[in-house]
Amino acid sequence: MQINDRIIELICYKYGVRKEYLKEGKGEMFEAKLDTQLRQLERIYNELNGNFQNYLLVQAKELLKVQKKEKGPKREY
């Protein structure tokens, strides 16, 4: 049984599984944590309407300013 590309895309998107692993069994099964977090942020951003998208960007920029003022090391979450 062959799974169509749309189903593969959904599995990869939902569970953070790498497409190459799913199709060919090569490499690591899951994407790096950062990639998964960025995709989650992208998904949230895309679900927001324009005003809330702008608000999210403003808040992210403000957080960056606060972080720069603290001058602490970047943290892994």
C-alpha positions in Angstrom: 0.0 0.0 0.0 1.4 3.4 -1.0 0.7 6.5 1.2 0.1 9.6 -0.8 2.3 12.7 -0.4 -0.4 14.7 1.4 -0.7 12.1 4.2 3.1 12.1 4.5 3.2 15.9 4.8 0.5 15.8 7.5 2.3 13.2 9.5 5.6 15.1 9.2 3.9 18.4 10.1 1.9 17.0 13.1 4.5 14.8 14.7 7.8 16.4 13.6 8.9 13.3 11.7 11.4 13.9 8.9 10.1 13.2 5.4 13.3 11.4 4.4 13.0 9.0 7.3 9.3 8.3 6.7 9.7 7.7 3.0 13.2 6.0 2.9 14.0 5.1 6.5 17.2 7.2 6.3 18.6 9.5 9.0 17.1 10.6 12.2 13.4 10.0 12.8 12.5 13.4 14.2 13.4 16.9 13.3 15.6 18.9 15.6 13.8 20.6 18.4 14.4 24.1 17.0 12.8 23.1 13.7 9.8 21.7 15.5 9.4 24.9 17.6 9.8 27.1 14.5 7.1 25.1 12.7 4.8 25.4 15.7 5.4 29.2 15.8 4.7 29.4 12.1 1.5 27.4 12.5 0.3 29.7 15.3 1.2 32.8 13.3 -0.6 31.6 10.2 -3.8 30.9 12.2 -3.9 34.5 13.5 -5.6 37.3 11.7 -3.5 40.3 10.4 -3.9 42.4 13.6 -2.8 39.6 15.9 0.0 38.7 13.6 1.4 42.2 13.9 0.9 42.1 17.6 2.9 38.8 17.8 5.7 40.4 15.9 5.8 43.5 18.1 5.9 41.3 21.2 8.7 39.1 19.8 10.7 42.3 19.1 10.1 43.5 22.6 11.3 40.2 24.1 14.4 40.4 22.0 15.1 43.9 23.4 14.6 42.6 27.0 17.0 39.7 26.3 19.6 42.0 24.9 19.4 44.2 28.0 19.9 41.2 30.3 22.9 40.2 28.2 22.5 36.7 29.4 23.4 33.7 27.2 21.0 32.2 24.8 19.0 29.4 26.4 18.0 26.1 25.0 14.4 25.2 25.7 
